[in-house]
Structures are given as C-alpha cells and as structure tokens.
Amino acid sequence: MITDNLAPLFDQGQAGVRFRQGTILTWDANTGANTVDLAGGTLVNVPMINTGEAIALKAGHVVGLLGQGGTWWIIGRITPPNDPNFAGASVAFGTDNAGTATNFGLSTSPVNVISGTIAVPSWVDEAVVLAVGNCQLTNPTAVIDFATIQVSINGVGGGGVQTGFAPLGNASGNYVGAMATSSRAIISSPGSTITVATTLNSQGAAWGVQASNRANVDAIAVFRSIA
C-alpha cells in the first residue's frame, strides 16, 4: 500500500526490476510492520527478504529496495565499511518482570513464592533462558530446620539448594540465612510468554509469615528464528 503518489518511481518506460534506497520511518521488531520513506513518499508494510537483520531495523536506517511494477521489497540494510552499525544485532533479548516478594511464610510443600513472565516476540522459534532465584529467610520455629529453594522455567525446576537454619533466637544467629540457585533451558516454540518462578519450602514444619523474608527471581532470554 502506498500513501503518497509514487507513480514517477515506477519508471513505466522501462521494463524490469528497479533498485532504490529508502529510509525506515517506523519499524515494529515483533511483527515487521513498517513504514519506509522512498523519495518523499511513504510505503506502508513493505515485505522484506527474510533475514535475522529484520529485528534490528529501526527509524533512520537506510535500506535497499527492489521494485517490480507497483510492488517493493526491502532487501536489507545499507551500511558502508567501517560504519559503527555494520553487522547489526540479529538476535533479541527479553527479561522477566517479577520484582521482589516479601512478608511470606513457608509450607512443607514447594510453593512458587514469586513468579514473573518474559514476553516472546511472535517471530521466535527458539529461546535460551537463564533464571536465578535468591531469598533471605528467618526460621521462626524452636527447632533446627531446613529450607529448600528451586527455580523453575515454564514449570520445570532446575537443581535446588537446601540450607539448615538454627532455632529462632539461637545465639549463633543462624536462624536467619540466605540461599540462591539457578536454572537454564532451551525452549522450542515457546509461545507468547515464558514463566519463571522461585519455589521455596521448609522440611520439618511450616514456617509462619515473617516480614523480613524476601525472595527474587531474575531471568534473561535470548531469542532466535530458525525458520
């Protein structure tokens, strides 16, 4: 679709394919929706040759265009040698949105104390995810007990860590402690979101709610298309 009159660009007196340069005006890295300036006119949603460069295009980039009749295609970004933008990124990244959980207790069964999601662009075929969970806990009971932390990605847990805690008020102060663990996964066809969570539980007895308890989950995903 063309928003301005570009008839002079179609060069009706000459047959064959035409090459021009255009400038990206807008670009949606998730869908490829775009507008491109071509000689003062605006092309809307121009198709492009399918390359990893597509997700790195943005407003202001100069691209090569091939035209045939009234149709144009983006064939790639134009960058001269030594241009600082040469070989622009061909992968994308995502992070979770979990924040921090506080003021919670533990049960003897694993519970997702905090969880977050990573948004996945629609073009993604594969994702590699690294998630890290950490916590600070207080044992409120009168006996030695153990707590376990695990991080899950899309509901699948990685290796957990278990730590012993002294009884509340023990002179050693070891009734307060911290734990951390991590997990990683390679996910094919991940869908629109990836879920990560920090899971905690006690071993001997339930631990009541403690205002000082804190838990986090942090994750990063690297996306790619393999189609």
N, C-alpha and C positions, 0 to 999 in steps of 0.2 A: 504494500500500500504506500502511496506517495502523497504527502501533504501539500507540496507546492508543485508548480508547473516545471517539470524537468524534461519536457519534450526535446529541447535542443540537445540534451545529453545523449539522446538515443541515436543520434547520428544516422538518420534514416537513409541517407545517401550511400552509406557503406554497409556492406554485409559483414557478418562475423561477430566475434566476441570483442568487447571493448574493455580496457583496463583504466581505472581511475583511482585516485586517492580520496579517502573520506576521513572524517573526524568523528569519533564516538561522542555523542551528546549525552546519552544515558545508557546504562547497562545494568541489567539485573543478573548477578552472578549465579543465582539459584535457578533461573529459568531461561536465561538467554534473551529475554525481551529487551528490545533496544530501540534507540533512535540514532541515526547517523546523518551528519551534515555532508552533503555532496554538492559542491559548487553553489552554496547558498540555499539549496533546497533540503528538505528533511525526509529521509527514508525511514519508514517505520517497520520494526521487526524484520530486519534483513536476515535471511538464513546465512549460515557460515559453514565452511568446511570444518568437520568435527575434529578438533584438536584440544589438548589439555590447556592451551593458552586461553580458551574461551572464558574460563572462570576468573582470569586475571585482568580482562579488559575493563576499562573504566573511562569516564568522561575525560576528553582531551587526548586520548590515544589516537594516533594516525594509523589507518588500516588500508590495505589494498582491497579494491573492489573489482569484480569481474561482472560485466553486464552482457546480457543476450536478450534482444528485444526490449520488453519492459521489465525484465527481472534482473535483480542484482544479487550477488553473493559476496560475503566477506571472506577473503582467502587468508587473512592473517594480519598481524600487526607489523608495521614497518618500523624497524629500528636500525639505524646505521651502526657500523663498527664503533666500539668504544662508548656507545650510548649507555648511561647508567642503568637503563631499564632493559638492556639486552637480556634475553632468556628469562623473561618474567615468570613468576610462580605458576606452576601447572598443577599444584595441589591446593587444598583448602583445609582450614583447621576449625575446630569447634571446642568450646569449653562448657562445663556444667554451670548451673545457676542455683546451687544448693544453699549457700550461706552457712550459718552455724546453728546447731541445736543446743539448747540449754535447759536446765531445770527438769531433768528426767530421771527415772529410775530404771532398774534392770529386772528382767524376769529370767527364769532358768531356761527359757526357750529363746532362740535367736529372734531378735526384732530389729527391723530397719528403723534406727533412731533418726536418721536423716537421709534424704534421697534427693537427687537432682536429675535433670534431663539435659541432653545435648541435642540441639536441633540439627537435623541432617538435610542438606540440600537435595533437591529432587533428582539431580543427575548422578548421585553417588551409587556405585556398585559395591564398594568395599570400604571398610573403615578399620583402622587400628586404634585401640583405645587403651590408655593407661590411667588407672584410677588409684588414688591414695586416700586412705582414711586414717584419722587420728582422733584421740579423745583424752580427756582428763576426767578421772573418776574418783569418788570417795566411797569407801566401803562403810556403810552405816551400821553394819551388824557387829555383834560382840564376839565373833569368831573369825579365824582366818578363812578367807575365801578366795576364789579365783574368778577372773573375768576374761572373756574372750572377745576379740574384735576380728571382723572379717569384712572385706569389701566385695560387693557383687556388681557385675555388669550384665544388664538385662536379666537379672535374677540368678545368674550363675556366679557363685562365690569363688574367690581365689584362696590362696593359703592364708590361714588365720594365725593370730598370735594370742597366747594365753599368759597372763601375769597374775602372781599371787599378791594379795592385799592383806595387811595386818588388820586386827580388830580396831574398831573406832576408838580413838583416844590412846592407842598404844604409844609408848614413849619413843619408839623409833620414828614415828610419823609416817610410816609406810602404809597407813590406811588410805593415803592419797597417792595416786600414781598416774602415769601417762602411758599410752600404748599407740602404736602405729603399724599399719600394714599396707600392702598394695596388691593390685591385680591388673592383668592385661588380657586383651582379647583381640582377635582378628575376626571381624563380622562381615559376612557376605550378605548382600541385600538387606541392609539394616533398617529399612523403613524410614519413617519421618522423624523418629526420635530414638535416642539411646538412653537408657536409665541406669544410673549408678547410685549405690547406697552404701552407707556404713552400718553394719549389723553388729549388735552387742548382746551379750547375755552373761549372767553370773552362773556359777556352778552349784554351790551348796544351797543357797536360799535366795529369794527375791531381795533386791536392794530397793529401799524406798527412794522417793524423789529427793534429789539433792540440788539445791540452787547452783552450786559450784560445778556441777557436771557439765561438760562441754564436749561436743562431737562435730567433726567436719568431714566432708568428702570433697575432694578436688579431682577433676579429671580433664584430660585433653584427648581429642580425637583428630586423626589425620584422615582425610577423605580422598578417594581417587575413583576415577571412572575407568573401567577395563572393557567397556563395550566396544 
